[in-house]
């Protein structure tokens, strides 16, 4: 297991992107933010650009993303469909041809509780979108990430508490449960960051995962009104979570993980409320803290191997 110990950052659930970036100058830095034109990704893009970074926003619908981001200086939009490995490779090749280094990589794009959907070679869509697409993208972009000594931030969720990796049926071929599928994908996000940190730290690359909090965004677009009402009641009644956040508060933890000098020398940890999270309470569901299955190094290495086999890419595989 990785060690999860709060550092008492001085920030908390109510902290905003403006708070965590105060005094930080990102001029000359390049960041990539997937899903950077909506929800928390949009808040993150604007915050990083406002601090001086040049932000690349890969988007499934580039024209729509450019319209949303018009007027935001220092932002560049490019086409990318995370569930299409050809699109991932094309985006990465175009970016690498520009000979630019990556300082910050935020894997923010994702879907939640979607109806059963198959993408690519029959992959379950939440696992493919939230995890496999980002896994392939980071590995394809590795030369630029390594040169930049980047921080890679994987946006997980306390939804990881809903499910460990279903090793015998990761694509839910024997019955689909959208919340179990979401939980598995969010566990995968945490395990990905854990193993990437192990692989990348010798090159100065550190990786983090996080729970942004409960924020009313379009992420819940696949949920019925009854489901939204039930989820809202659970969050309102929770004594272990931080309650509802504004988008600026929700994006703060990923911006903090990507930029804070307080995390120098750290990596592979799961964060929440702009601090390193502690372990989750036994039996916790959608509460604070991180489950042991999302900090297990053997599981992280196993997931990396599985993902490499599924996507056909591994930046750390020995050259033949």
C-alpha positions in Angstrom: 0.0 0.0 0.0 1.1 3.6 -0.6 1.4 5.8 2.5 -1.5 8.3 2.8 -0.8 11.0 5.3 -2.2 14.5 5.3 0.3 17.4 5.1 -2.0 20.0 6.6 -1.7 22.2 3.5 -3.7 25.1 5.0 -6.3 24.7 2.3 -9.6 22.9 2.6 -13.0 22.0 1.0 -13.9 25.7 0.6 -10.6 26.6 -1.1 -10.8 27.7 -4.7 -8.5 27.6 -7.7 -7.7 31.3 -7.0 -6.7 30.4 -3.5 -4.3 27.6 -4.4 -2.7 29.5 -7.2 -2.1 32.7 -5.2 1.6 33.6 -5.7 2.2 30.9 -8.3 3.4 32.1 -11.7 3.0 29.5 -14.5 4.4 31.7 -17.3 6.3 29.5 -19.8 4.7 26.3 -18.6 2.6 24.1 -20.8 -0.4 22.1 -19.5 -2.7 19.6 -21.2 -6.2 19.4 -19.7 -8.5 16.7 -21.2 -12.2 17.7 -20.9 -10.9 21.2 -20.5 -13.9 23.0 -22.1 -16.7 22.0 -19.7 -17.3 21.5 -16.0 -14.3 21.2 -13.7 -12.0 21.0 -16.8 -13.2 24.4 -17.9 -12.5 25.9 -14.5 -9.1 24.3 -14.5 -8.2 25.5 -18.0 -9.2 29.1 -17.1 -7.3 29.0 -13.8 -4.1 27.7 -15.3 -4.2 30.1 -18.2 -4.9 32.9 -15.8 -1.7 32.0 -13.9 0.3 32.3 -17.2 0.3 28.7 -18.5 -0.3 27.8 -22.1 -3.1 25.3 -22.0 -3.8 22.7 -24.7 -7.4 21.4 -24.5 -8.0 18.1 -26.5 -11.6 17.9 -27.4 -14.0 15.5 -29.1 -15.8 18.5 -30.6 -13.1 21.1 -31.2 -15.4 23.8 -32.7 -17.6 23.7 -29.7 -14.6 23.8 -27.3 -13.2 26.8 -29.2 -16.5 28.6 -28.8 -16.6 28.0 -25.1 -13.0 29.0 -24.6 -13.0 32.1 -26.9 -11.7 35.1 -25.0 -9.5 33.0 -22.8 -5.9 33.9 -23.6 -3.2 31.2 -23.8 -5.5 28.3 -24.8 -5.1 26.0 -27.8 -7.8 23.4 -28.8 -7.0 20.2 -30.7 -9.1 17.2 -31.7 -9.1 14.0 -29.6 -11.6 11.2 -29.0 -10.4 9.2 -26.0 -12.2 6.0 -26.8 -10.6 5.9 -30.3 -7.0 4.7 -30.1 -6.3 6.0 -33.6 -7.4 9.4 -32.5 -5.2 9.2 -29.4 -2.2 8.3 -31.5 -3.0 11.0 -34.0 -3.2 13.7 -31.4 0.0 12.6 -29.7 1.9 12.5 -32.9 0.7 16.0 -33.8 1.7 17.3 -30.4 5.1 15.6 -30.3 5.9 17.0 -33.8 5.8 20.5 -32.2 8.8 19.6 -30.0 7.2 21.1 -26.9 7.6 19.8 -23.4 4.7 19.1 -21.1 4.9 20.5 -17.6 1.4 19.6 -16.4 -0.9 16.8 -17.6 -4.4 16.7 -16.1 -6.5 13.7 -17.1 -9.9 15.3 -16.3 -12.3 14.1 -19.0 -14.8 11.4 -17.9 -18.3 10.0 -17.9 -20.4 8.7 -15.0 -23.1 6.1 -14.6 -23.7 5.9 -18.3 -26.0 3.3 -19.9 -24.3 0.1 -21.1 -22.2 1.2 -24.1 -19.5 -0.6 -26.0 -16.7 1.3 -27.7 -13.6 0.3 -29.7 -13.1 -3.5 -29.7 -16.1 -4.0 -27.3 -14.7 -2.1 -24.3 -17.1 -1.0 -21.5 -17.4 2.8 -22.1 -16.7 4.1 -18.6 -13.5 2.0 -18.2 -12.4 3.0 -21.8 -13.1 6.7 -21.5 -12.0 7.4 -17.9 -9.0 5.0 -17.8 -7.8 3.3 -21.0 -7.9 6.4 -23.2 -5.9 8.4 -20.7 -3.5 5.5 -20.2 -2.8 5.4 -23.9 -2.6 9.2 -24.2 0.0 9.6 -21.4 2.1 6.7 -22.8 2.0 8.2 -26.3 3.0 11.6 -24.9 5.6 10.2 -22.7 8.7 11.8 -24.5 7.2 15.3 -23.9 6.1 14.5 -20.4 9.5 13.1 -19.4 11.4 16.1 -20.9 9.1 18.4 -18.9 9.5 16.5 -15.7 5.7 16.9 -15.6 3.1 16.4 -12.9 0.4 14.1 -14.1 -2.9 14.4 -12.3 -5.6 11.7 -12.7 -9.1 12.9 -11.6 -10.6 10.0 -9.7 -13.5 10.3 -7.3 -14.7 8.9 -4.0 -16.8 6.8 -6.4 -13.8 4.5 -6.3 -15.3 3.2 -3.1 -18.1 1.5 -5.1 -15.8 -1.1 -6.7 -12.4 -2.5 -6.9 -11.1 -3.7 -10.4 -13.2 -6.6 -11.6 -10.2 -8.6 -12.7 -12.3 -11.5 -14.1 -14.8 -9.2 -16.0 -13.4 -5.7 -16.5 -15.8 -5.0 -19.4 -18.9 -6.2 -17.7 -19.6 -9.0 -20.2 -21.6 -10.9 -17.6 -24.1 -8.3 -16.6 -23.8 -4.5 -16.4 -24.1 -2.3 -13.4 -23.4 1.4 -14.2 -22.4 2.3 -10.7 -20.1 -0.6 -10.3 -18.6 0.3 -13.7 -18.1 3.9 -12.6 -16.5 2.7 -9.4 -14.1 0.4 -11.2 -13.1 3.2 -13.6 -12.4 5.6 -10.7 -10.3 3.0 -8.9 -8.4 2.6 -12.2 -7.7 6.3 -12.2 -6.1 6.1 -8.8 -4.1 3.0 -9.6 -2.9 4.4 -12.8 -1.4 7.4 -11.0 0.1 5.2 -8.4 2.0 3.1 -10.9 2.9 5.9 -13.2 4.6 7.6 -10.3 6.6 4.5 -9.7 7.7 4.3 -13.3 8.2 8.1 -13.8 9.9 9.4 -10.6 13.4 8.6 -11.8 12.8 11.1 -14.7 11.3 13.7 -12.3 7.7 12.9 -13.3 5.3 12.6 -10.4 1.7 11.5 -10.5 -1.3 12.1 -8.3 -5.0 11.2 -8.2 -7.8 12.9 -6.4 -11.4 13.3 -5.4 -12.7 16.8 -6.5 -15.8 16.7 -4.4 -19.5 16.8 -5.1 -20.2 19.5 -7.7 -23.3 20.1 -9.8 -22.0 19.7 -13.4 -23.0 17.9 -16.6 -21.2 14.7 -15.3 -24.6 13.6 -14.0 -26.3 13.9 -17.4 -26.9 10.1 -17.7 -28.8 10.0 -14.4 -32.6 10.2 -14.1 -34.2 12.8 -11.9 -35.0 10.1 -9.3 -31.3 9.0 -9.2 -30.1 12.6 -8.9 -32.5 13.2 -6.1 -31.3 10.1 -4.3 -27.6 11.0 -4.8 -28.2 14.5 -3.6 -29.8 13.1 -0.4 -26.9 10.8 0.2 -24.4 13.7 -0.2 -26.5 16.0 2.0 -26.7 13.3 4.7 -23.1 12.3 4.6 -21.0 13.0 7.7 -17.7 12.0 6.2 -17.7 14.0 3.0 -17.3 17.8 2.4 -20.8 18.4 1.0 -21.4 20.4 -2.2 -18.8 22.6 -3.8 -18.8 25.3 -6.4 -17.0 24.5 -9.7 -14.1 26.8 -8.5 -13.9 24.8 -5.3 -14.2 21.5 -7.1 -11.4 22.2 -9.5 -9.1 23.5 -6.7 -7.7 20.1 -5.7 -6.6 19.1 -9.2 -5.0 22.6 -9.7 -3.3 22.3 -6.3 -2.0 18.8 -7.2 -0.7 20.0 -10.5 1.1 23.1 -9.2 1.6 23.3 -5.4 5.2 23.5 -4.1 3.8 21.7 -1.0 3.9 18.5 -3.0 7.5 18.7 -4.0 9.0 15.2 -3.4 5.6 13.6 -3.1 3.8 11.4 -5.6 1.5 8.4 -6.1 -0.9 9.7 -3.5 -4.7 10.3 -3.6 -5.8 13.8 -2.6 -9.0 15.6 -1.6 -9.9 19.0 -0.3 -6.5 20.3 -1.4 -4.5 18.0 0.8 -3.4 14.4 0.8 -6.3 12.2 1.9 -6.2 9.8 4.7 -7.5 6.2 4.5 -11.2 5.7 4.1 -13.2 4.4 7.1 -14.0 0.7 6.9 -17.1 0.2 4.7 -17.2 3.8 3.6 -19.3 4.5 0.5 -19.0 7.9 -1.2 -17.2 9.2 1.9 -13.9 10.9 2.5 -10.6 9.1 2.3 -9.2 6.5 0.0 -9.9 2.7 0.0 -7.0 0.3 0.4 -7.8 -1.3 -3.0 -7.0 2.1 -4.7 -3.6 2.3 -3.1 -2.4 -1.2 -3.6 0.9 -1.3 -5.6 0.5 -4.9 -6.8 -2.9 -4.0 -8.2 -1.5 -0.9 -9.8 1.2 -2.9 -11.6 -1.4 -5.5 -12.6 -3.7 -2.8 -14.1 -0.8 -1.3 -16.0 0.0 -4.7 -17.6 -3.6 -5.2 -18.4 -3.9 -1.7 -19.9 -0.8 -2.2 -22.0 -2.2 -5.4 -23.4 -5.5 -3.8 -24.3 -4.2 -0.7 -25.9 -0.9 -2.0 -27.3 1.2 0.8 -25.9 3.6 1.0 -23.0 6.2 3.7 -22.9 8.3 1.8 -20.4 8.4 -1.6 -22.3 11.9 -2.7 -23.3 12.9 -1.8 -26.8 13.2 -4.7 -29.1 
